[in-house]
Amino acid sequence: MRTNRTHQPLTYDVRLPDEAQADALRLLDASKAVVNVALTILWPCLDAFGDEREGPAWKQVGKYIASPLPHGDRQWRCESEVVGRLLRAQAERKKVFTLVAPILSDGFIRPKTERRPAGKNRPAIKEAITALQQSLDEDETSFVTLQNVVEQACNFFLQHDRFPSSYEELQPIPLLHVGLLTYAGDDGGAKGQAYRLALDADAGMARFRFRSPDEMGVWRWRKKETLIALPACLKERLSDGKLMAPTLREERRADGERFAVLDFIIEVEKTALPTWEQVECVLGVDWGVHTLLTATAINEHSEQVGRPFFLDTGGLDGKQARTRRQIDELKKKVAAFEQERDALPEAHPKRAWYQERLELYRREIERCWGKYERRNRAVAHLASNVLLLLCQIHGCSLLSMESLKTLKTTGRGKGVRGRWRHYRNNSTVRGEIWRILRYKCHLLGVRFRTAQPRGTSHTCPRCGITAKTYRSPVIVVKR
């Protein structure tokens, strides 16, 4: 997707009407087959996609192969754009693997004991990545990328008892499991040869038309235009943004239902950031333990402005913990049923019953994970909106947050609450907040910076003296 320093793309997904679902799903199935074949053919040429990144991705793919299943030049451009973007992303990840390959060692693996299985030695991993990052002089985001690739290599070691010798051995071909088709390779909504799209912001409607295979596999334009009602938030963005090429993709629910959605991508202009001389007030944000976030506003004289704000998500944590325990119980049942099923002969009639129960449990696990992710996303939007509201209340033009390096909490925690707190910290909610807050700051013109975590939670904002940490005393009341 085309991005720059002055504009920010925003995506709004809208489900297609029922009358267009069958044609859209056939189109996505056909495009997915072409994309997967092209990825398999071009996977040995991965290095070339890391060296050359100028111009559209479909042009680079076109230098190597033509469409494996031809059904239109513009359709192939759109499919090859998906292929090129995937290969470019994997090529960048391969460069990261080249950096971390020399530091991979057995010290990253925690040996198996009587009480604990083999796992990752996170303190050793963090120390090695920090030293590597300092030698490379990379930014904060690169630390997370380095850590992700190292942990993927450690997972490979736990499965094969050795580290991978190449990135191709570590990473399988990123084949699509659901349909995805971007129309960025076509000639636009008015002159497109694979799709047509016209928006009427006043009426709040969009007219969408596309080419797709029919039941016999013959490609043709749909006879009728698909009318799509635009949500209110999308209509507001259309007034001050520019419509980019949409993306058609498939979504699947836990019960197996498939449906197609159209992503409307609006490119809006970012608000100009204030200069450093204009920054008079800063909102400092720290990751809490008993609360999710703690925010305090500080003026240019290092004086606290207003009271600290504590964002407590205790009620949500309880729901998330119960959902996580339910997932663990379902996984135990799946493991037990698989063991009992495999112990039966192939022709045993009860194997079908076991297979039916396993499919039911797996769908329930997917449904629980979907609920878990939706709650995390809702909390991330709530937290980012609250922090930006505090910036407006206190007149803060700079938001400083504790570095994302501490996304991984080491140790096992003390008791059930400690283990859940560590799991919550490591289960994407903080990364989701960091990602959403960053792009919203760009839209509102608020500077966003990260701060080193050492000592940030122990320094008084008034006097600047570092305080000691004590455990809360347990008071026992005798009656």
WOBELMO-V244915 format. One line per field, one symbol per residue. ss: DSSP state (~ for helix, > for strand, _ for the rest). phi: phi as a letter, one per 20 degrees, with the letter a starting at -180 (. if undefined). psi: psi as a letter, one per 30 degrees, with the letter a starting at -180 (. if undefined). Layout:
ss=???
phi=???
psi=???
This chain:
ss=______>>>>>>>>>__~~~~~~~~~~~~~~~~~~~~~~~~~~~~~~~~~~_____~~~~~~__________~~~~~~~~~~~~~~~~~~~~~~~~~~~~~~~__~~~>>________>>_~~~~~~~~~~~~~~~___~~~~~~~~~~~~~~~~~~~~~______~~~~_________>>>____________>>>>>>____>>>>>>>>>_____>>>____>>>>__~~~~~~~__>>>___>>>>>>_____>>>>>>>>>>>>______~~~__>>>>>>>_____>>>>>>>____>>>>>>>>__~~~~~~~~~~~~~~~~~~~~~~~~~~~~~_______~~~~~~~~~~~~~~~~~~~~~~~~~~~~~~~~~~~~~~~~~~~~~___>>>>>_~~~~_______~~~~~~~~~~~~__~~~~~~~~~~~~~~~~__>>>>>_______>______>_____________
phi=.fcbfdccecdcecfffffdfffffffffffffffffffffegfeffffeedcenffffffffdbeffcfbpffffgffffffffffffffffffffffegfefbfffdeffcfdcffbeefgffffffffffffeleefffffffffffffffffffedmaefebffffdfffffdcfbbeefeeeofedfddbcbcdcffemccdcbbebfefeneeafffdfeecfefffffffffccdfdffcdbdccefenfdbdcdeeddedeffffffffefdbcdeccfedfdfccccecefemdfdmefddeedfffgffffffffffffffffffffffffffeffeffffffffffffffffffffffffffffffffffffffffffffffemedcddcggfgefeeendmdnffffffffffedmfffffffffffffffemdfccdcfffmfeddffedmeededcfffeedeed
psi=kklafflkkkkjkkkkleffeeeeeeeeeeeeeeeeeeeeefefgeeeffejgkllffeeeffelakeikhkeeeeeeefeeeeeeeeeeeeeeeeeeefeffklfffkklkaefklkakieeeeeeeeeeeeeffhlaeefeeeeeeeeeeeeeeefefhllkflefeejlkikkflkkjkgffaglfegkfflkkkkjeefhlkjkklklkaffgkklkkekkkkkkkleeeeefffglkklklkklkkklfgfkklklkjkjkjlkkkkkllfffjfkkjkkkkleflekkkkkkafghkkjalkkkjkheeeeeeeeeeeeeeeeeeeeeeeeeeeeffllegkffeeeeeeeeeeeeeeeeeeeeeeeeeeeeeeeeeeeeeeeeeeeghkgkjkkkkfegekkllfljleeeeeeeeeefhfeeeeeeeeeefeeeefhkkkllkkfjgffgkkfefgkkllkkkkkjkjjk.
